[in-house]
Amino acid sequence: METTVIELTTRSQLATDITREVAEFCRPLGDGLCNVFVPHATAGVALFETGSGTEADLSLILDSVLPRDADYRHRHGSPGHGRDHVLPALIAPSLTIPVTGGRLLLGTWQSVVLVDPNGDNPHRQVRLTFLRG
């Protein structure tokens, strides 16, 4: 099994495309499965199309489903931080991608995206683990 950690600074950006970093990690490894895991209580990873307005749509949906000004019991941090801690229940902290010949088997418009609404901590890690097939 191979593993590495990607260090990111999100700068309060909700969605950060990490497809290139994941692809580079997998390229020399052949066939197998790549697990992408975010070891943070306020972030998740998802597959979706980037650059087409999906990021703004995601923000709109999260604001609708998890409004920042709701009466969350989790209250430390900036206003709305309780919402950040609920996010991983909706957007999982991990996903697994099949890899063949070192190539991610993503759909045409799929990108690997770190979803992180937590502006209190812009420094993030993403652990990549590759299990050979």
C-alpha atoms as a printed R data frame, in Angstrom:
    type eleno elety resid chain resno       x      y       z
1   ATOM     1    CA   MET     A     1   0.000  0.000   0.000
2   ATOM     2    CA   GLU     A     2   1.237  3.496  -0.886
3   ATOM     3    CA   THR     A     3   0.227  6.654   0.970
4   ATOM     4    CA   THR     A     4   0.939 10.379   0.977
5   ATOM     5    CA   VAL     A     5  -0.513 13.540   2.474
6   ATOM     6    CA   ILE     A     6  -1.378 16.644   0.448
7   ATOM     7    CA   GLU     A     7  -1.135 19.944   2.339
8   ATOM     8    CA   LEU     A     8  -3.568 22.657   1.178
9   ATOM     9    CA   THR     A     9  -4.523 26.196   2.049
10  ATOM    10    CA   THR     A    10  -8.151 26.745   1.060
11  ATOM    11    CA   ARG     A    11  -8.339 30.451   1.972
12  ATOM    12    CA   SER     A    12 -12.021 30.050   2.887
13  ATOM    13    CA   GLN     A    13 -12.766 28.653  -0.577
14  ATOM    14    CA   LEU     A    14 -15.697 26.201  -0.296
15  ATOM    15    CA   ALA     A    15 -14.584 23.861  -3.101
16  ATOM    16    CA   THR     A    16 -10.961 23.111  -4.027
17  ATOM    17    CA   ASP     A    17 -10.248 20.895  -7.035
18  ATOM    18    CA   ILE     A    18  -7.566 18.331  -6.102
19  ATOM    19    CA   THR     A    19  -7.918 16.082  -9.161
20  ATOM    20    CA   ARG     A    20  -4.442 16.898 -10.485
21  ATOM    21    CA   GLU     A    21  -2.758 16.023  -7.180
22  ATOM    22    CA   VAL     A    22  -4.673 12.730  -6.898
23  ATOM    23    CA   ALA     A    23  -3.881 11.832 -10.530
24  ATOM    24    CA   GLU     A    24  -0.161 12.577 -10.051
25  ATOM    25    CA   PHE     A    25  -0.054 10.345  -6.972
26  ATOM    26    CA   CYS     A    26  -1.701  7.434  -8.847
27  ATOM    27    CA   ARG     A    27   0.128  7.770 -12.187
28  ATOM    28    CA   PRO     A    28   3.170  5.577 -11.354
29  ATOM    29    CA   LEU     A    29   1.212  3.030  -9.289
30  ATOM    30    CA   GLY     A    30  -0.605  0.935 -11.932
31  ATOM    31    CA   ASP     A    31  -3.935 -0.759 -11.205
32  ATOM    32    CA   GLY     A    32  -5.817 -0.505  -7.922
33  ATOM    33    CA   LEU     A    33  -7.985  1.699  -5.762
34  ATOM    34    CA   CYS     A    34  -7.183  5.188  -4.520
35  ATOM    35    CA   ASN     A    35  -8.812  6.303  -1.297
36  ATOM    36    CA   VAL     A    36  -9.040 10.051  -0.690
37  ATOM    37    CA   PHE     A    37  -9.562 10.898   3.000
38  ATOM    38    CA   VAL     A    38  -9.887 14.250   4.777
39  ATOM    39    CA   PRO     A    39  -8.959 13.950   8.486
40  ATOM    40    CA   HIS     A    40 -10.939 17.025   9.536
41  ATOM    41    CA   ALA     A    41 -14.252 17.360  11.371
42  ATOM    42    CA   THR     A    42 -15.454 20.166   9.095
43  ATOM    43    CA   ALA     A    43 -14.605 18.999   5.570
44  ATOM    44    CA   GLY     A    44 -15.479 16.317   3.047
45  ATOM    45    CA   VAL     A    45 -14.582 15.166  -0.449
46  ATOM    46    CA   ALA     A    46 -16.880 14.844  -3.434
47  ATOM    47    CA   LEU     A    47 -16.914 14.125  -7.151
48  ATOM    48    CA   PHE     A    48 -18.534 16.798  -9.297
49  ATOM    49    CA   GLU     A    49 -18.020 18.996 -12.335
50  ATOM    50    CA   THR     A    50 -15.998 22.121 -11.614
51  ATOM    51    CA   GLY     A    51 -15.892 25.433 -13.444
52  ATOM    52    CA   SER     A    52 -19.482 25.231 -14.689
53  ATOM    53    CA   GLY     A    53 -21.247 26.912 -11.800
54  ATOM    54    CA   THR     A    54 -21.444 23.785  -9.630
55  ATOM    55    CA   GLU     A    55 -19.386 25.417  -6.890
56  ATOM    56    CA   ALA     A    56 -21.919 28.274  -6.600
57  ATOM    57    CA   ASP     A    57 -24.775 25.749  -6.732
58  ATOM    58    CA   LEU     A    58 -23.153 23.754  -3.921
59  ATOM    59    CA   SER     A    59 -22.850 26.902  -1.826
60  ATOM    60    CA   LEU     A    60 -26.510 27.730  -2.486
61  ATOM    61    CA   ILE     A    61 -27.660 24.238  -1.485
62  ATOM    62    CA   LEU     A    62 -25.517 24.175   1.656
63  ATOM    63    CA   ASP     A    63 -26.849 27.588   2.679
64  ATOM    64    CA   SER     A    64 -30.372 26.261   2.163
65  ATOM    65    CA   VAL     A    65 -29.928 22.902   3.918
66  ATOM    66    CA   LEU     A    66 -27.419 24.061   6.546
67  ATOM    67    CA   PRO     A    67 -27.969 27.802   7.069
68  ATOM    68    CA   ARG     A    68 -25.095 29.538   8.859
69  ATOM    69    CA   ASP     A    69 -27.457 31.413  11.158
70  ATOM    70    CA   ALA     A    70 -29.369 28.359  12.425
71  ATOM    71    CA   ASP     A    71 -29.439 27.750  16.172
72  ATOM    72    CA   TYR     A    72 -26.658 25.126  16.306
73  ATOM    73    CA   ARG     A    73 -25.696 23.706  19.698
74  ATOM    74    CA   HIS     A    74 -22.059 23.484  18.582
75  ATOM    75    CA   ARG     A    75 -21.101 27.110  19.146
76  ATOM    76    CA   HIS     A    76 -17.329 27.616  19.312
77  ATOM    77    CA   GLY     A    77 -15.559 29.360  16.444
78  ATOM    78    CA   SER     A    78 -16.981 31.967  14.095
79  ATOM    79    CA   PRO     A    79 -20.740 32.393  13.597
80  ATOM    80    CA   GLY     A    80 -22.166 29.424  11.710
81  ATOM    81    CA   HIS     A    81 -19.291 27.120  12.648
82  ATOM    82    CA   GLY     A    82 -21.808 24.563  13.948
83  ATOM    83    CA   ARG     A    83 -22.883 24.076  10.318
84  ATOM    84    CA   ASP     A    84 -19.290 23.275   9.372
85  ATOM    85    CA   HIS     A    85 -19.309 20.380  11.838
86  ATOM    86    CA   VAL     A    86 -22.544 18.954  10.374
87  ATOM    87    CA   LEU     A    87 -21.231 19.047   6.776
88  ATOM    88    CA   PRO     A    88 -19.349 15.678   6.895
89  ATOM    89    CA   ALA     A    89 -22.660 13.943   7.646
90  ATOM    90    CA   LEU     A    90 -23.785 15.061   4.163
91  ATOM    91    CA   ILE     A    91 -20.496 15.175   2.236
92  ATOM    92    CA   ALA     A    92 -18.393 12.187   3.305
93  ATOM    93    CA   PRO     A    93 -14.817 12.649   4.503
94  ATOM    94    CA   SER     A    94 -13.600  9.944   2.109
95  ATOM    95    CA   LEU     A    95 -14.143  8.400  -1.311
96  ATOM    96    CA   THR     A    96 -12.532  5.637  -3.358
97  ATOM    97    CA   ILE     A    97 -11.629  5.887  -7.043
98  ATOM    98    CA   PRO     A    98 -10.720  2.930  -9.297
99  ATOM    99    CA   VAL     A    99  -7.401  3.298 -11.124
100 ATOM   100    CA   THR     A   100  -6.236  1.432 -14.230
101 ATOM   101    CA   GLY     A   101  -2.747  1.811 -15.647
102 ATOM   102    CA   GLY     A   102  -2.139  4.714 -13.274
103 ATOM   103    CA   ARG     A   103  -5.175  6.580 -14.645
104 ATOM   104    CA   LEU     A   104  -8.128  7.656 -12.495
105 ATOM   105    CA   LEU     A   105 -11.318  6.132 -13.901
106 ATOM   106    CA   LEU     A   106 -13.368  9.297 -13.510
107 ATOM   107    CA   GLY     A   107 -16.283 10.264 -15.706
108 ATOM   108    CA   THR     A   108 -15.768 12.933 -18.349
109 ATOM   109    CA   TRP     A   109 -16.890 15.817 -16.120
110 ATOM   110    CA   GLN     A   110 -15.934 14.440 -12.698
111 ATOM   111    CA   SER     A   111 -13.327 16.167 -10.559
112 ATOM   112    CA   VAL     A   112 -12.119 15.280  -7.067
113 ATOM   113    CA   VAL     A   113 -13.058 18.207  -4.833
114 ATOM   114    CA   LEU     A   114 -12.273 19.074  -1.230
115 ATOM   115    CA   VAL     A   115 -15.383 20.700   0.266
116 ATOM   116    CA   ASP     A   116 -14.472 22.886   3.229
117 ATOM   117    CA   PRO     A   117 -16.764 25.641   4.538
118 ATOM   118    CA   ASN     A   118 -14.613 26.275   7.626
119 ATOM   119    CA   GLY     A   119 -13.031 29.693   7.244
120 ATOM   120    CA   ASP     A   120 -11.581 29.435  10.768
121 ATOM   121    CA   ASN     A   121  -8.927 26.973   9.577
122 ATOM   122    CA   PRO     A   122  -7.792 27.262   5.938
123 ATOM   123    CA   HIS     A   123  -4.912 24.779   6.396
124 ATOM   124    CA   ARG     A   124  -6.005 21.290   5.355
125 ATOM   125    CA   GLN     A   125  -4.568 17.848   4.777
126 ATOM   126    CA   VAL     A   126  -5.832 15.199   2.396
127 ATOM   127    CA   ARG     A   127  -4.490 11.658   2.793
128 ATOM   128    CA   LEU     A   128  -4.207  9.593  -0.379
129 ATOM   129    CA   THR     A   129  -3.866  5.826  -0.045
130 ATOM   130    CA   PHE     A   130  -3.372  3.434  -2.952
131 ATOM   131    CA   LEU     A   131  -4.178 -0.251  -2.719
132 ATOM   132    CA   ARG     A   132  -2.764 -2.216  -5.651
133 ATOM   133    CA   GLY     A   133  -5.104 -4.538  -7.547
